[in-house]
Amino acid sequence: MGGVAMQAIILAAGIGRRLQEEGKRQPKCFLKVGEKKLVDRYVDTLTECGVTNIIFVLGYMAEEVEAHLEKQYPDPGFEYILNEEYRKGNILSAYAAAGYFDRPFLLMDADVAFPSELLRRLLRSGNENCLLLDADFNNDDEEMKLGADEEGRVREIGRRLSNNYPVMGEGVGFFKCGSVAGQVFRALLKKRVENQEETLEYETVLNDLMKEVPIGFEFVAGLPWTEIDFLEDLERAREIFN
């Protein structure tokens, strides 16, 4: 995967209140899975897949996260954006990075434990704009779900889907976006933020975007991955990736 003309924007501003270990204050991206913090797993996997231009959107304990990365990866060329309003919706973290949307990018939530093959599947996809869909999922109100048509185009994303689609599954939390779609995405984020819809999840704006540009998907069922929202998710991730 060397030479991939892609940049990664990692949304790592969150606190992870439900995951704070007793007596320990740390950002969500500092949770350890195996021998590594989540944020280090991202950097190492992206680098392994040829993506070395990495932008971090930070918020909670931003200085500590930046200091850790600079110590762990000397002269990496990382870029950092501060979202001081990280306690609101993650739409503000996505919008904070919108200046980078003129080039193809990966938008990545920083709370997923995943193998390198999952990322490669997204990078290799023939879909310029692409999400990852796991059809082996629990249909409850916590997971972010995707609904797609028979032509392979994602039509809806949300915790509750409004229709039964020919293809449905859980979304991983990574979005590959081309430069044309990126400019539309930026304008749609700007509209929502200027309308003071600051508590939204950025996935709401992806629903707006997929009405304007085609967004495809790649299946990832069978690959071990987990989004870490609760302590049981963290325990599962540690069992998988120990």
C-alpha positions in Angstrom: 0.0 0.0 0.0 3.0 2.3 -0.3 2.5 5.6 -1.9 -1.2 5.9 -1.2 -2.2 9.6 -1.9 -4.3 9.8 1.1 -4.4 11.7 4.3 -6.0 10.5 7.6 -8.0 12.8 9.9 -8.4 11.2 13.3 -11.1 12.6 15.5 -9.5 12.1 19.0 -11.1 14.9 21.0 -13.3 12.7 23.2 -13.3 12.0 26.9 -14.9 8.6 27.1 -16.7 9.2 30.3 -18.1 5.7 30.4 -14.6 4.2 30.2 -12.7 6.2 32.8 -10.9 3.7 35.0 -11.1 4.5 38.8 -8.6 7.1 39.8 -7.3 7.6 36.3 -7.8 10.6 34.1 -7.1 10.1 30.4 -8.6 10.8 27.0 -10.5 8.0 25.3 -7.7 7.6 22.7 -5.3 6.6 25.5 -7.1 3.4 26.3 -4.8 0.5 26.0 -5.6 -2.5 23.8 -2.9 -5.1 23.9 0.4 -3.3 24.6 -0.5 -0.1 22.8 -2.7 2.9 23.3 -5.5 3.2 20.8 -3.9 6.3 19.3 -0.6 4.5 18.7 -2.5 1.6 17.1 -3.9 4.0 14.6 -0.6 5.6 13.7 1.2 2.2 13.4 -1.6 0.7 11.2 -1.9 3.8 9.0 1.8 3.9 8.5 1.9 0.2 7.7 -0.7 0.8 5.0 1.2 3.7 3.5 -0.7 6.6 4.9 1.8 8.9 6.7 0.0 12.3 6.4 -2.0 12.2 9.7 -4.0 15.1 11.1 -5.3 14.8 14.7 -8.4 16.7 15.9 -7.8 17.0 19.7 -9.9 18.3 22.6 -9.8 16.7 26.0 -6.3 16.7 27.4 -5.0 17.9 24.0 -1.6 18.9 25.2 -1.0 15.5 26.8 -2.0 13.7 23.6 0.2 15.8 21.4 3.1 15.4 23.9 2.7 11.7 23.9 2.7 11.5 20.1 5.7 13.7 19.7 7.6 11.6 22.1 6.5 8.3 20.7 7.0 9.3 17.0 10.0 11.7 16.7 9.7 14.0 13.6 6.5 12.3 12.3 5.1 15.5 10.6 1.8 15.1 12.3 -0.6 18.1 12.3 -2.9 19.0 15.1 -6.2 20.8 15.3 -7.8 21.9 18.6 -11.5 21.6 19.0 -12.1 23.5 22.3 -15.8 22.7 22.2 -15.3 18.9 22.3 -18.0 18.4 24.8 -20.6 19.2 22.1 -21.3 17.0 19.1 -18.5 15.6 17.0 -19.8 17.6 14.1 -17.5 20.3 15.5 -14.4 18.1 15.3 -15.2 17.2 11.7 -15.8 20.8 10.8 -12.6 21.9 12.5 -10.7 19.7 9.9 -12.7 20.8 6.9 -9.8 22.9 5.6 -8.2 19.5 4.6 -11.1 18.3 2.5 -9.7 19.5 -0.8 -7.6 16.3 -1.0 -8.8 12.7 -0.6 -8.9 11.8 3.1 -10.0 9.2 5.6 -12.2 10.5 8.4 -11.7 8.2 11.4 -13.2 8.0 14.8 -10.4 7.3 17.3 -12.3 4.6 19.4 -12.1 1.5 17.2 -9.8 -1.5 17.6 -9.3 -3.0 14.2 -6.8 -5.1 12.2 -4.8 -3.6 9.3 -6.8 -5.7 6.7 -9.9 -3.7 7.6 -8.1 -0.4 6.7 -6.6 -1.9 3.6 -10.1 -2.9 2.4 -11.2 0.7 2.6 -8.1 2.0 0.9 -8.3 -0.6 -1.9 -12.0 0.0 -2.6 -12.9 1.2 -6.1 -15.4 3.5 -4.5 -14.0 7.0 -4.3 -16.3 7.7 -1.4 -16.7 4.7 0.8 -17.9 3.4 4.2 -17.3 0.0 5.8 -20.3 -2.2 6.5 -20.4 -5.2 8.8 -23.6 -7.2 8.0 -23.0 -9.4 11.1 -24.4 -6.9 13.7 -26.7 -6.4 16.6 -29.6 -4.2 15.6 -30.0 -2.1 18.7 -30.0 1.6 19.3 -26.3 2.0 20.2 -24.5 1.1 16.9 -24.3 3.4 13.9 -25.9 1.5 11.1 -25.8 1.7 7.3 -28.6 1.0 4.8 -27.6 0.5 1.2 -29.4 -0.3 -2.1 -28.8 -3.2 -4.5 -26.5 -1.1 -6.6 -24.0 -0.8 -3.7 -24.8 2.8 -2.8 -25.3 3.8 0.9 -28.6 5.5 1.3 -28.8 6.1 5.1 -26.6 6.1 8.2 -28.0 6.3 11.7 -28.6 4.6 15.0 -32.1 3.9 13.7 -32.7 3.4 10.0 -36.0 4.7 8.6 -36.4 1.8 6.1 -35.5 -1.9 5.5 -32.8 -1.8 2.9 -31.5 -4.6 0.7 -28.2 -4.4 2.5 -27.9 -3.3 6.1 -25.2 -3.5 8.7 -23.1 -1.7 11.3 -20.8 1.1 10.2 -17.2 0.9 11.4 -16.7 4.6 11.9 -14.3 5.2 9.0 -15.1 7.2 5.9 -13.0 7.5 2.7 -13.8 10.7 0.9 -12.7 12.0 -2.5 -11.8 15.7 -3.1 -15.0 16.5 -5.0 -17.2 15.0 -2.3 -15.0 16.6 0.3 -15.9 20.1 -0.9 -19.6 19.3 -0.7 -19.1 17.8 2.7 -17.4 20.9 3.9 -20.2 23.1 2.7 -22.8 20.9 4.3 -21.0 20.9 7.7 -20.6 24.7 7.5 -24.4 25.1 6.9 -25.2 22.9 9.9 -22.7 24.7 12.2 -23.8 28.1 11.1 -27.4 27.0 11.9 -26.1 26.3 15.5 -26.6 22.6 15.2 -23.5 22.0 17.3 -24.7 18.9 19.2 -25.1 16.8 16.1 -23.0 13.8 15.2 -21.2 14.3 11.9 -22.9 11.2 10.6 -26.1 13.3 10.3 -24.2 15.4 7.7 -23.1 12.2 5.9 -26.9 11.6 5.3 -27.0 15.0 3.7 -23.9 14.2 1.7 -25.1 10.9 0.3 -28.0 12.8 -1.3 -25.5 14.9 -3.2 -22.8 12.4 -4.1 -22.6 8.6 -4.3 -21.1 6.8 -1.3 -20.4 3.1 -1.7 -19.4 0.5 0.9 -17.1 -2.5 1.5 -18.1 -5.5 3.5 -16.0 -6.3 6.6 -18.0 -9.1 8.1 -15.6 -11.7 9.5 -12.8 -9.3 10.4 -12.3 -8.7 14.1 -13.0 -5.2 15.1 -15.0 -3.3 17.8 -16.0 0.2 18.6 -15.2 1.0 22.2 -18.0 2.8 24.0 -18.5 0.7 27.1 -16.2 -1.3 29.5 -17.4 -4.6 27.9 -16.3 -3.3 24.5 -12.9 -2.6 25.9 -12.7 -6.0 27.4 -13.7 -7.6 24.1 -11.1 -5.5 22.3 -8.4 -6.7 24.7 -9.4 -10.3 24.2 -9.3 -10.0 20.4 -6.0 -8.0 20.1 -4.0 -9.2 23.1 
